Each structure stands twice: as structure tokens, then as C-alpha cells.
Amino acid sequence: MQNEGKDLPERTYQYGRRIIALFEALPKTRLAQVLGDQQLRAGTSVGANYREADRARSKAEFIAKMGDSLKELDESSLWLRHIYDSKLVDPERLIPLRQETDELIRIFAAIIKSAKGR
């Protein structure tokens, strides 16, 4: 976990790029587009909220923005599960993205916990 903070800006950016690629790969059905829109909003806002947290002016602001990132990751996890269970794309394609989501959730939760403890 010690080095997580150093690559987190790039990692959250790449996470957003992967979410965009998933959205572009979804079929043009109504269900896929509704789920995809939700996924796109949640997944791409993780990096934006992290950038705001990184530039926070106070500990409280940092914790709040990190909490926003965590909330969006949790929501992203739900939409990925819906997309996975609906078989809108090859479910195998989603496994690494779901794993990354879970790992980022653990990282953000640990950072928030640590920040609250200080």
C-alpha cells in the first residue's frame, strides 16, 4: 500500500479510460445504453474526484472528496455487475475491470481510514 498513492492519479485515469472503452463496446440496445450511461458517469468521476482530493485545502475536504471517489467506485461496481450478469459484453472481458474496481475500493477505503485516524 505504501506506493499506491504515487500511481493513483494515473491508475484512476486509466480506470476511466477502461470504462470509456467498455461503454463504446456495449451494444446499442436500450438496456445496454442505460446501464452504460450510469457506468460511464460513475466510473469516469472516480479520477476527477481523486484529483480534487489531491488538491484539497483541508483534511476534511480531502476525506470528503476521497469519500466521493469511494462512493463512485462502489456505484461503478454495481453497474459492472449488472452489465456482467446481463451478458451485454463477453463476461470474461469484465473480470479484470471488476477486479480493479474491487482493488481500488480497498485502496480508497484504507486511505480514508488512515486519514480519519490522523
Sequence and secondary structure as in RCSB ss.txt:
>XXXX:A:sequence
MQNEGKDLPERTYQYGRRIIALFEALPKTRLAQVLGDQQLRAGTSVGANYREADRARSKAEFIAKMGDSLKELDE
SSLWLRHIYDSKLVDPERLIPLRQETDELIRIFAAIIKSAKGR
>XXXX:A:secstr
 TTHHHHHHHHHHHHHHHHHHHHHHS SSHHHHHHHHHHHHHHHHHHHHHHHHHT SSHHHHHHHHHHHHHHHHH
HHHHHHHHHHTTSS HHHHHHHHHHHHHHHHHHHHHHHHHHH 
